[in-house]
Amino acid sequence: MALIPGRVRLVAALLAVAAGAARAEEVPPCPAGAPEIRMTVTDPEPVISRALGIDALHGETGLPRSPLLHHLALTTSRVEWRSEIDTRYRSGTGGVCARPARVALALVQNEHLVRIAGEIPRGGCLWREVLAHERRHVAVNRRTLRAAAAQARAAATGWAVRAEGRGATLDEAMAGLQEGLRHAIEPALAAMRDAREQAHARIDSQAEYERLGEVCPADQRRLREVFRAAVR
């Protein structure tokens, strides 16, 4: 059963009401058994695009244009997580108790896009320098994705050995398990977001921007003409 973020909170709220109504009757104990945890990571090669020019890249960043500020490239990443939980359960007149038998987790980097301004000639000196800079951002995204996968797997393993889902129906019991899993792995995803933000900030240092502003003089002269035309 796939976890759909945004819907689980409503189901969990319904679970609390339904479970309260069933307390007067006996809920059977959950079945025993060690859960199996699986984690997969999907991380295809990033797409390199020249579809946007300098103005459009600035629009993507949300930063104002100025004669001294020009975004020549932008790397973006979007990560999704998915899960399936197979359960062992017992049901009785008072409801259902379920425990995870198998938890399959997946972290998917389903958008990894390097956009280089279309004004930079492909394969030239400045293209190579800018691409090398963006590949450092790509490396951060890939490294943090795998670190998050390891942390999420450990968190899911610790959660699964003690997890129980209870409700008036099997669907409600499973919804409780799904919500518990989401809470268990969210710290790993938050750590990934924080690690990315800090690492990207270190790459985009003032010294690095100054270096990129000085390399490839011939290409820089051509771009300055573009910049002057863009801010008139």
Salt bridges, closest charged atoms under 4 A:
GLU36 OE2 - ARG38 NE 2.50
ASP43 OD2 - ARG142 NE 2.99
ASP43 OD2 - ARG146 NH1 2.77
GLU45 OE2 - ARG142 NH1 3.29
ASP55 OD1 - ARG65 NH1 2.20
GLU60 OE1 - ARG115 NH2 3.41
GLU80 OE2 - ARG78 NH1 3.01
GLU80 OE1 - ARG82 NH2 3.52
GLU84 OE1 - ARG102 NH2 3.55
ASP86 OD2 - ARG102 NE 2.74
GLU111 OE1 - ARG78 NE 3.94
GLU129 OE1 - ARG211 NH1 3.04
GLU134 OE2 - HIS133 NE2 3.96
GLU164 OE1 - ARG166 NH2 2.82
GLU179 OE2 - ARG182 NH2 3.06
GLU179 OE2 - HIS183 NE2 3.09
GLU186 OE2 - ARG193 NH2 2.49
ASP204 OD1 - HIS133 NE2 2.89
ASP204 OD1 - HIS137 NE2 2.99
GLU208 OE2 - HIS133 ND1 2.90
GLU208 OE2 - ARG136 NH1 3.70
GLU208 OE1 - ARG211 NE 3.04
ASP219 OD1 - ARG222 NH2 2.18
GLU225 OE2 - ARG228 NH2 2.04
